[in-house]
Amino acid sequence: MGICDGRVVIVTGSGRGIGREHALAYAREGAKVVVNDLGGDMHGEGGSPSPAMDVVEEIKAMGGEAVADGENVADFAGAGRMVQRAIDTFGHLDTLVNNAGILRDRMLANMEESEWDAVIAVHLKGAFSPTRHAAAYWRDQAKAGTPLKARVVNTSSPSGIFGNAGQTNYGAAKAGIAAFTIICGLELGRYGVCANAIAPVARTRMTENLGFGGAPEAGAWDPLDPANISPLVVWLGSNENESVSGRVFLVDGDRVSVAQGWQRGPTATNDKMRWEPAQLTKVVPDLVAQAAEPSNMLS
């Protein structure tokens, strides 16, 4: 028994890293889990069913229920098959966790079109496609009179919220996911769906080259353990979340923060007259000087 008892959960990209921890954490809280993973490398190349199948076996060994899925979340039809597999296997779908991702880091002046397209496809289309199919299923359930407590948890990133050099593709995709999540919350609430996103920091194969260092000695607190991210993801997708929706959360170590998005800051008006460009030479720098400094990846 747990806070996800009876729920059916899809976790994309859950063969390794943070996604694996999500899948295991949901299972420990009583969920039946669809473990989706292509089994490719961090650049999205290659593939193997082994990572997803290994996580399924871990879940079964703890007494849980799980099934492996190898669909490509960036493939619209494949994402639909994944959602249908959850419904066909376990009878329904309650929570979708969009976690799958790849990296193709490059400075903008050197980035190849293929590097942009691949990252946008896996992250942004890879969040849209499963959510689109799940949303249609939940809409139909709601219209048929079925009470729903459905949940979507998307994965943004501090790179998408604050920006990070060398990641125009990844950051743009993750910023898009944050906006996508807010709009999902606005649209899907009428059907009983809450949609939220996280922006996590943890040690994974995608971040191991960012200077995070190795794991501490056994038994010591590890603020970069990917398992630290999962409790919030599980709660957001659980029976306990009654109404939190349309929010983005920063999560790392033992810290959980609500990200506060764009707000109208210092403002100038021109007495109901259109600005002349030359007038703005003084106005714009003055406004920027009054504005708070933006947060960054290190804050």
Secondary structure, 3 states (H helix, E strand, C coil): CCCCCCCEEEEECCCCHHHHHHHHHHHHCCCEEEEECCCCCCCCCCCCCHHHHHHHHHHHHCCCCEEEECCCCCCHHHHHHHHHHHHHHHCCCCEEEECCCCCCCECHHHCCHHHHHHHHHHHHHHHHHHHHHHHHHHHHHHHCCCCCCEEEEEECCHHHHHCCCCEHHHHHHHHHHHHHHHHHHHHHHHHCEEEEEEEEECCCCCCCCCCCCCCCCCCCCCCCCHHHCHHHHHHHCCCCCCCCCCEEEEEECCEEEECCCCCCCCCCCCCCCCCCHHHHHHHHHHHHHHCCCCCCCCC
